Amino acid sequence: MPAGRPDEATDGAPQERWDVVVIGAGVAGLVAARDLADAGLRTLVVDGRDAPGGAVRGHEVAGLRLDAGAESFATRGGVVADYLTELGLGERICAPSGLGSWVHLPSGDGPLPRTGLLGIPSSPWSADVRRTIGLLGAARAALDLVLPRRVGADATTLGALVRARMGARVLDRLVRPIVGGVHAAEPDDLAVGAVAPTLPDALAGSRGSLARAVRTLRASAPAGSAVGGITGGMNVLVSALVEAVQTAGGEVRVRTAVSAARTDDDGWTLTTSEGTLRTHAVLLAAPTPDLLPALLPSLAPASQPDPGAEVTLVTLVVDAPALDGAPRGTGVLVAREATDVQAKALTHATAKWPWLAGQTPPGRHVVRLSYGRADGVRSGDDDASLPVPGTGVDPLATALTDASVLLGTPLTRDQLVDHAVVRWTQALPRPSAAHRAFVASVRAAVAAGAADADAGAPTATSRPRVAVAGAWVAGNGLASVVPDARAAAGSLLG
Ligand SMILES: Cc1cc2nc3c(=O)[nH]c(=O)nc-3n(C[C@H](O)[C@H](O)[C@H](O)COP(=O)(O)OP(=O)(O)OC[C@H]3O[C@@H](n4cnc5c(N)ncnc54)[C@H](O)[C@@H]3O)c2cc1C
């Protein structure tokens, strides 16, 4: 039974009436819905896919429950850990194994700096940095410590800043592989403040030196890993959120895509694949360009979010005792110049997450490879028969070959226990300058809509209102998405 009240539509068909409909049951939508339902609003979350969670949903591979997308969270600020604790998941928070990760270069593999920020080393002369960028590269990077403040001061992108202060080797061998792995984007396309919000202030206090700025930031960060996980996988968060929304009286409905919205003085009418919904307020927690003109009429019609990087993940479960020693630590990022593999990155999941190693029999390993662009595929589709993007080649064969190269260990089909291929589109908006301008105009349009609604009456249940949440406005990653979603819910609660 829906918690929404049945209502009469003009054609006589019954309609459901809700206080708030949240569009998108990713983490953003679920986090917001929990707060809205907790506050007593009749809250419905709808999602077009057949399972909630968006980029944090889970899947079964070789009898293991694994993350199909996000597998960790950034520990910065403690926001995600605090939220998990509030949800009752505090005891399940775990750290990765600390084995460190590697970069795959044409010149051979090297460790990534353990004390860096997005690959920017805090100590250009440290042994791990020298091993990966060579003596010449380290010498050029160390110049950063003596270069005048003005060098790089006018750089607007991360790529330009790193190139100016530390040189091309740091950029190509350390920063680009990490930025590609985290944001699926080029450092030259990313504003510094968008990917490292605290770096500009730290640079101001370090006489322009990147290494000193990174050192300061690392020293002020709490001890421990920069990322955390959940025992059982990040998808445990989704199950907990769905349960919390339901316990608070809300409802989460899948296979219900919203295709159109219309407003009148009394609220919103949403057209979904499963019928029509009436609601006083809408919280848009999905990047849906088609709905923006109706939901945010003051937004310039040409405004569009970044279409998002397209990523294919191939998960392999293999019986390979040779991997017991974790030959490449927790995983490998691939430098752009390395052309012997097609993967962009490899995560050795059983080496990274002790809880997962504990669930697998001796000698069995979970390895996940990520690939770049794909075209015309719905986000999050599971389909092991899809070719690896741009290659037309069997993804399994490609992934086995790439994993063998990246791990330095031959892996064959005979060793394969199971595999899965998942494609993500729209799920990783690139924080380019154009996207940031789009987000600013969305925020302005939301504020304009709120001002109009406030001119009528002050609560969500009295005038139609709209709020927005999710990575498409807050930026990628749970550390950005969770607090932003709570703020969006708060804006509707007034
Ligand atoms: C492969 C991958 C790996 C990642 N790894 C990490 C990581 O390790 N750590 C980290 O912090 N972050 C990671 N991220 C980023 C992080 O997962 C996302 O930033 C975050 O989960 C986004 O949540 P969201 O709710 O904003 O959007 P999404 O998770 O994209 O959810 C949006 C939901 O809206 C639904 N939807 C869209 N349109 C409609 C419509 N018209 N009607 C109804 N429903 C609709 C979609 O089906 C989807 O379920 C990763 C992302 C990806 C793709």
The ligand as a Gaussian input file, in Angstrom:
#p B3LYP/6-31G(d) Opt

LIG

0 1
 C       32.078000       3.230000     -11.508000
 C       32.024000       4.245000     -10.413000
 C       32.884000       4.131000      -9.321000
 C       32.850000       5.077000      -8.295000
 N       33.668000       4.928000      -7.221000
 C       33.549000       5.763000      -6.175000
 C       34.265000       5.532000      -4.971000
 O       34.999000       4.543000      -4.850000
 N       34.104000       6.411000      -3.943000
 C       33.235000       7.484000      -4.034000
 O       33.094000       8.245000      -3.059000
 N       32.529000       7.700000      -5.146000
 C       32.662000       6.875000      -6.202000
 N       31.940000       7.089000      -7.334000
 C       31.063000       8.249000      -7.383000
 C       29.824000       8.052000      -6.509000
 O       29.406000       6.721000      -6.601000
 C       28.749000       8.976000      -7.003000
 O       29.217000      10.320000      -6.934000
 C       27.460000       8.874000      -6.183000
 O       27.120000       7.544000      -5.896000
 C       26.378000       9.575000      -6.960000
 O       25.156000       9.400000      -6.302000
 P       23.865000      10.105000      -6.876000
 O       22.734000       9.671000      -6.009000
 O       24.091000      11.547000      -7.047000
 O       23.702000       9.561000      -8.372000
 P       23.496000       8.106000      -8.954000
 O       24.132000       7.096000      -8.101000
 O       23.886000       8.201000     -10.380000
 O       21.920000       7.880000      -8.848000
 C       21.000000       8.534000      -9.677000
 C       19.793000       7.625000      -9.816000
 O       18.776000       8.338000     -10.512000
 C       18.091000       7.430000     -11.340000
 N       17.417000       8.183000     -12.396000
 C       17.984000       8.879000     -13.409000
 N       17.032000       9.453000     -14.162000
 C       15.824000       9.118000     -13.617000
 C       14.474000       9.428000     -13.936000
 N       14.143000      10.197000     -14.988000
 N       13.510000       8.902000     -13.167000
 C       13.813000       8.124000     -12.101000
 N       15.085000       7.809000     -11.743000
 C       16.077000       8.312000     -12.491000
 C       19.178000       6.504000     -11.852000
 O       18.645000       5.274000     -12.270000
 C       20.079000       6.370000     -10.621000
 O       19.759000       5.229000      -9.856000
 C       31.945000       6.163000      -8.375000
 C       31.087000       6.279000      -9.464000
 C       31.115000       5.332000     -10.475000
 C       30.176000       5.453000     -11.629000

